[in-house]
Amino acid sequence: MAATVEERWRQFYRWGPYALLGIALALAAATAGELMTGTERGVAAVLVAAVLVLQLCWQLRPTPVAPPGSGDDPGAGVLVPGAPGPASVGYFALRTALAFALTWLNPFFAVFACVGYFDAVHLLPRGPVHVRSGLLAVALTMAGSQSGGLPPSSPLQWAAFSGLFLLNAGLAIGLAHLEAKDAEKAAERAATIAQLARANARLEKALAENATLQAQLVLQAREAGVADERRRLAAEIHDTLAQGLTGIIAQLQAADTAGPGQARVHHERAAALARHSLGEARRSVQNLSPVALEHDTLPDALEKTVADWAERTGITARFTATGTAHPLHDEVAATLLRIAQEALANAERHSGADRAGVTLSYMGDEVVLDIRDDGRGFDPAVPSARGSHGGFGLVGMRARAARLAGEVEVESAAGEGTAISVRVPLGAHD
C-alpha cells in the first residue's frame, strides 16, 4: 500500500539529516584540499562526529506514550513526535550551531544546514518569535555559504552576503508563514470534520429515537383504531338491535292487551321490526350505510323514518327540510340518520310526548338536524346512568358527531320538552 504524504514527511525528518550530512560531507571532502587546512579538516571531522552523536541521541530519545485505553495516538497528525518541547528546541539549536561551524570551515556543509528550513516549524514552539529566530539562523548560514564562505573577506562579499541573507530570510519566513496558514486551515477542517461527526452522531441518535417514537405511534394508532371500532360497533348495536328489540317488546306487550284483530297487527309489526333489525345488524358488522339510505337521500330517509315512527308509536310527528339540499358523504348521512333514530327512540321510551318534530336544515357550510318533543323533559346537567336502556343515548350522539367534527346541543327542562340540535360541517369527510 502506498505511503501517505504525512508518512513520507516523517521518514524525511527521521532520515533526511543523515542523507544531507552525507552529501555535504562528500562535497566537502572533494574540495577539502582547496578550501580547508589540515587543522580545519580535523576540526570538521570532530564536528561531523558530534552531529552524528546528536542525531542518534535525538532518534533514540523516549517519546510520549498515550495512557492505556485513552484512545489517543501521539503520532497521529504529528510529523515530529515529541515536538515542540525543550528537547526539540535544544536539538534544533545545537544542530544549527554545528551546521554553522561546519559551513564556516567549508561552504558545502550548508547542504546539511538547509534541513533547518524544513523542520524549524515543527521543532520550535508555536509563535512567530521562536520560528523566525530559528529560520534567521539557518538563513545566516545559507547566505554565508552562497556568498563564498564565512567570514566575508571583502566589501563586495559583505554586500553579497547581506543581500543573500535578506533573500534567504524573506523566502524562509514567507514560506513558513504560508505553511502556518495551511496548518491553521487544516486544523479548521479537522475541527469542522469532528463537529460534523458529532452532528452525525446526534442525528443518528435522533433518528433512532424517532424510529422508536414512530413505532410507539403506530402501536397507539392501532390501539386507537381498535377502540374506535369497538365504540362504533357498540353504537351500531345500540342503534339497531337494542332499539329494534325495544320496539319488538313494545309491540308484543301491546298485542297481549289488544283484541284478536289488533293483536295480529302488533305481531306483524314485531316481525317486521325483527327483520329490519337483523338487516341493520348485518350491515353494521359490514360497516355499510343504513338500509334507509340504500336507495334514498337523507331527507327522504328521514321523512320515511319519522313517518314509520309516528305510525308505530302513535305519537304525532312531522319532518321538515329547509335550505338547498347538498349531496352528503355517506358517513355524514348515516350519522345524522342514526342520531335522529336514537333521539326518536329516546322520546318514545322516556319523554311521554304527544308531538315531535324533526327538521333538517342546509345552512351554508353546515347541515343542522333538530329533533324536538313536548315530553316531560329532563335536566341535561345530570349525567344519565347506564341502566337497562344502555345509557348510550346522548353520549353516543356526541361521539358520532365528534367523529365528523360536529357537535350536539341539548336543551331541556322538567315539563318543557326536549330539543336536540346536531351541527356537522358540510366539508366533513370530503
C-alpha positions in Angstrom: 0.0 0.0 0.0 1.4 3.4 -1.0 2.6 5.6 1.9 0.7 8.8 2.6 2.3 12.3 2.4 2.5 12.5 6.2 4.3 9.2 6.4 6.9 10.3 3.8 7.5 13.6 5.7 8.0 11.6 8.9 10.6 9.5 7.1 12.3 12.6 5.8 12.6 14.2 9.3 14.0 10.9 10.6 16.5 10.1 7.9 16.8 13.3 5.9 19.5 14.9 8.2 21.7 11.8 7.6 21.3 11.9 3.9 22.1 15.7 3.7 25.0 15.3 6.0 26.4 12.5 3.8 26.0 14.7 0.6 27.6 17.7 2.4 30.5 15.5 3.7 31.2 14.1 0.2 31.3 17.6 -1.3 33.4 19.0 1.5 35.9 16.1 1.2 36.1 16.7 -2.6 37.0 20.3 -2.0 38.9 20.0 1.2 42.3 20.3 -0.5 41.5 23.7 -1.9 39.2 25.2 0.8 40.4 23.7 4.1 43.7 23.4 6.0 44.8 20.3 7.8 43.6 21.7 11.2 40.2 22.6 9.7 39.8 19.1 8.3 40.4 17.7 11.8 38.0 20.1 13.4 35.4 19.3 10.7 35.8 15.6 11.5 35.2 16.2 15.1 32.1 18.3 14.4 30.7 15.7 12.0 31.1 13.1 14.7 29.3 15.4 17.1 26.5 15.8 14.6 26.1 12.0 14.3 26.0 11.6 18.0 23.4 14.4 18.3 21.3 12.8 15.6 21.4 9.4 17.3 20.5 10.8 20.7 17.6 12.6 19.1 16.4 9.5 17.3 16.8 7.2 20.4 15.1 9.7 22.8 12.0 8.4 24.6 8.7 9.7 23.1 5.4 10.2 24.9 3.1 7.2 25.1 -0.7 7.6 25.4 -2.3 6.2 28.6 -3.8 2.7 28.1 -7.4 3.0 26.9 -7.2 6.7 26.3 -7.6 6.2 22.5 -5.0 9.0 21.9 -2.2 8.4 19.4 0.7 11.0 19.9 1.9 10.2 16.4 -1.4 10.8 14.7 -1.2 14.2 12.9 2.3 14.9 14.3 5.2 14.8 11.9 7.9 15.0 14.6 6.8 13.1 17.7 7.5 14.8 21.0 7.9 18.2 19.4 7.8 21.0 20.1 9.3 20.9 23.5 12.6 21.6 25.4 14.3 18.6 23.9 13.4 19.6 20.3 14.5 23.2 20.9 17.8 22.1 22.3 18.3 19.7 19.4 17.5 22.3 16.8 19.7 25.0 18.4 22.7 22.6 18.8 22.4 21.2 15.3 22.1 24.7 13.8 25.2 25.8 15.7 27.2 22.7 14.5 26.0 23.3 10.9 27.1 26.9 11.1 30.5 25.9 12.3 30.9 23.3 9.6 29.8 25.8 7.0 32.4 28.3 8.4 35.0 25.6 7.7 33.6 24.6 4.3 30.7 26.3 2.5 29.5 22.9 1.1 28.3 21.9 4.6 25.4 24.3 4.0 23.8 21.4 2.3 23.3 19.9 5.8 22.4 23.2 7.3 19.4 23.7 5.0 17.5 20.9 6.8 16.6 23.6 9.3 14.3 25.2 6.7 12.1 22.1 6.7 11.7 21.2 10.4 12.0 24.6 12.3 8.2 25.0 12.3 7.8 21.5 13.8 10.7 21.5 16.3 10.3 25.1 17.7 7.4 26.3 19.9 4.4 27.8 18.1 4.7 31.5 17.7 6.4 33.9 15.2 9.4 34.8 17.5 10.8 31.3 18.0 10.2 30.0 14.5 11.5 33.2 12.8 14.6 33.2 15.1 15.4 29.6 14.0 14.8 30.4 10.3 17.0 33.5 10.5 19.9 31.4 12.0 19.6 29.0 9.1 19.3 31.8 6.6 22.5 33.3 8.0 24.4 30.0 7.5 23.0 29.6 3.9 23.8 33.2 3.0 27.4 32.8 4.2 27.8 29.7 2.1 26.2 31.2 -1.0 28.4 34.4 -0.8 31.6 32.4 -0.9 32.1 31.3 2.7 32.4 32.7 6.2 33.5 35.2 7.2 33.2 37.6 4.2 36.6 38.8 3.2 35.8 41.9 1.1 33.2 44.7 0.9 31.8 43.1 -2.2 31.4 39.7 -0.4 29.8 41.5 2.5 27.3 43.1 0.1 26.6 39.8 -1.5 26.3 38.2 2.0 23.8 40.9 3.1 21.6 40.6 0.0 21.7 36.8 0.1 20.8 36.8 3.8 17.8 39.1 3.2 16.7 36.9 0.3 17.0 33.7 2.3 15.4 35.2 5.4 12.4 36.6 3.3 11.9 33.3 1.5 12.1 31.2 4.6 9.9 33.4 6.8 7.3 33.8 3.9 7.2 30.1 3.2 6.9 29.4 7.0 4.0 31.8 7.2 2.2 30.1 4.3 2.8 26.7 5.9 1.4 28.1 9.2 -1.7 29.3 7.4 -2.1 25.9 5.7 -1.8 24.3 9.1 -4.5 26.6 10.5 -6.8 25.7 7.7 -6.1 22.0 8.1 -6.9 22.4 11.8 -10.1 24.2 11.0 -11.0 21.5 8.5 -10.3 18.8 11.2 -12.4 20.7 13.7 -15.2 21.0 11.2 -15.0 17.3 10.3 -15.1 16.5 14.0 -18.1 18.8 14.5 -19.8 17.1 11.6 -19.1 13.7 13.0 -20.6 14.8 16.3 -23.6 16.2 14.5 -24.0 13.0 12.5 -23.8 11.0 15.8 -26.5 13.2 17.3 -28.6 12.9 14.1 -28.3 9.1 14.1 -29.3 9.1 17.8 -32.3 11.4 16.9 -33.3 9.1 14.0 -33.1 6.1 16.3 -35.3 7.9 18.8 -37.7 8.9 16.0 -37.9 5.3 14.8 -38.8 4.2 18.4 -41.3 7.0 18.7 -42.8 6.2 15.3 -43.2 2.5 16.4 -45.0 3.7 19.5 -47.2 6.0 17.5 -48.1 3.1 15.1 -49.0 1.0 18.1 -51.1 3.7 19.7 -52.8 4.4 16.4 -53.6 0.6 16.1 -54.9 0.5 19.6 -57.0 3.7 19.0 -58.3 2.2 15.8 -59.4 -1.0 17.7 -61.0 1.1 20.4 -62.8 3.3 17.8 -64.1 0.2 16.0 -65.4 -1.2 19.3 -67.2 2.1 20.0 -68.7 2.1 16.5 -70.0 -1.5 16.9 -71.3 -0.7 20.4 -73.2 2.3 19.0 -74.4 0.4 16.0 -75.7 -2.4 18.2 -77.4 0.1 20.4 -79.0 1.8 17.4 -80.1 -1.4 15.6 -80.5 -4.4 17.9 -81.3 -2.5 21.1 -83.8 -0.2 19.5 -85.3 -3.0 17.4 -85.7 -5.3 20.4 -87.3 -2.5 22.4 -89.8 -1.9 19.6 -90.5 -5.7 19.4 -91.1 -5.9 23.1 -93.4 -2.9 23.0 -95.4 -4.4 20.1 -95.7 -7.8 21.8 -96.8 -6.2 25.1 -99.4 -4.2 23.1 -100.6 -7.5 21.4 -101.2 -9.1 24.8 -103.8 -6.5 25.8 -105.3 -5.9 22.4 -108.1 -7.7 20.6 -107.5 -10.5 18.1 -107.5 -8.2 15.1 -105.3 -5.6 16.6 -103.0 -8.2 18.2 -102.3 -9.6 14.7 -101.3 -6.1 13.6 -98.9 -5.8 16.5 -97.4 -9.2 15.8 -96.8 -8.2 12.1 -95.1 -5.0 13.3 -93.0 -7.0 15.7 -91.9 -9.4 12.9 -91.2 -6.5 10.6 -89.1 -4.9 13.3 -87.2 -8.1 13.8 -86.4 -8.5 10.1 -85.4 -4.8 9.8 -83.2 -5.0 12.9 -81.5 -8.2 11.6 -80.7 -6.5 8.3 -79.3 -3.4 10.1 -77.2 -5.6 12.4 -75.6 -7.3 9.4 -75.0 -4.0 7.6 -73.4 -2.6 10.8 -71.0 -5.5 11.1 -70.0 -4.9 7.4 -69.8 -1.2 8.1 -72.3 -0.3 5.4 -74.8 2.5 5.3 -78.3 2.0 6.9 -80.9 0.3 4.8 -82.9 3.5 4.7 -80.1 5.3 2.8 -79.5 2.5 0.3 -81.9 4.0 -2.3 -83.0 7.3 -0.7 -81.3 10.6 0.1 -81.0 11.7 3.7 -84.1 14.0 3.6 -86.2 11.2 2.1 -84.8 8.6 4.6 -85.6 10.9 7.5 -89.1 11.6 6.2 -89.8 7.9 6.0 -88.2 7.2 9.4 -90.3 9.9 11.1 -93.5 8.6 9.4 -92.8 5.0 10.4 -92.0 6.0 13.9 -95.2 8.0 14.2 -97.3 5.2 12.9 -95.7 2.7 15.2 -95.8 4.8 18.4 -99.0 6.7 17.8 -97.1 10.0 18.5 -97.8 12.8 16.1 -94.6 13.6 14.3 -93.6 15.8 11.3 -90.5 16.1 9.2 -89.3 19.4 7.6 -86.4 20.1 5.3 -85.1 23.7 4.7 -82.4 25.2 2.6 -80.9 23.9 -0.6 -80.0 20.2 -0.3 -76.4 19.2 -1.0 -75.0 15.8 -1.6 -73.6 14.5 1.7 -70.8 12.0 2.3 -72.3 8.5 3.1 -70.9 8.6 6.7 -72.3 12.1 7.3 -75.8 11.0 6.1 -75.6 7.7 8.1 -74.5 9.6 11.3 -77.4 12.1 11.1 -79.9 9.3 10.4 -78.6 7.3 13.4 -78.8 10.3 15.7 -82.4 11.0 14.6 -83.4 7.4 15.2 -81.8 7.4 18.6 -83.4 10.7 19.6 -86.8 9.4 18.5 -86.3 6.2 20.3 -85.4 8.1 23.5 -88.5 10.3 23.0 -90.7 7.1 22.7 -89.2 5.4 25.8 -88.7 8.3 28.2 -90.5 11.5 27.2 -94.2 10.6 27.2 -94.5 13.1 24.4 -97.6 13.7 22.3 -95.9 15.5 19.5 -92.4 15.5 17.9 -90.7 17.2 15.0 -87.6 16.6 13.0 -86.0 19.4 10.9 -83.1 19.0 8.5 -81.6 22.4 7.6 -78.9 23.1 5.0 -77.2 26.3 6.2 -74.4 27.5 4.1 -71.3 25.5 5.1 -73.0 23.2 7.6 -76.0 20.9 7.9 -78.2 21.1 11.1 -80.5 18.3 12.4 -83.1 19.3 15.1 -85.3 16.9 17.0 -88.0 18.3 19.3 -90.7 16.8 21.5 -93.2 18.1 24.0 -92.5 15.5 26.6 -91.6 15.7 30.3 -88.1 16.8 29.7 -85.0 16.3 31.9 -82.0 18.1 33.4 -79.1 17.8 30.8 -76.6 18.7 33.6 -77.3 15.4 35.4 -75.4 12.6 33.8 -77.5 9.6 32.8 -76.7 6.3 34.3 -76.2 3.3 32.1 -79.1 1.3 33.2 -81.5 -1.0 31.5 -81.5 1.1 28.3 -77.7 1.0 27.9 -77.0 4.7 28.5 -75.6 5.2 25.0 -78.1 7.9 24.0 -76.6 11.4 24.3 -73.1 10.0 24.8 -73.4 8.0 21.6 -74.9 11.0 19.7 -72.0 13.3 20.8 -69.4 10.6 19.9 -70.9 10.1 16.4 -70.9 13.9 15.8 -67.4 14.4 17.1 -66.0 11.9 14.6 -67.3 14.3 11.9 -66.0 17.5 13.7 -69.6 18.2 14.6 -71.3 19.0 17.9 -74.6 18.2 19.7 -76.5 20.7 21.8 -79.3 19.6 24.2 -82.0 22.0 25.6 -84.4 20.5 28.1 -86.0 21.2 31.4 -88.6 19.3 33.5 -92.0 19.7 32.0 -90.8 21.7 29.0 -89.9 19.0 26.5 -86.5 18.4 24.8 -84.7 19.9 21.8 -81.6 18.2 20.4 -79.6 20.1 17.7 -76.8 18.5 15.8 -74.4 20.6 13.6 -72.0 18.9 11.2 -69.8 20.8 8.7 -70.7 20.1 5.1 -67.0 19.6 4.3 -66.7 16.7 6.7 -65.2 13.6 5.0 -64.9 15.3 1.7 
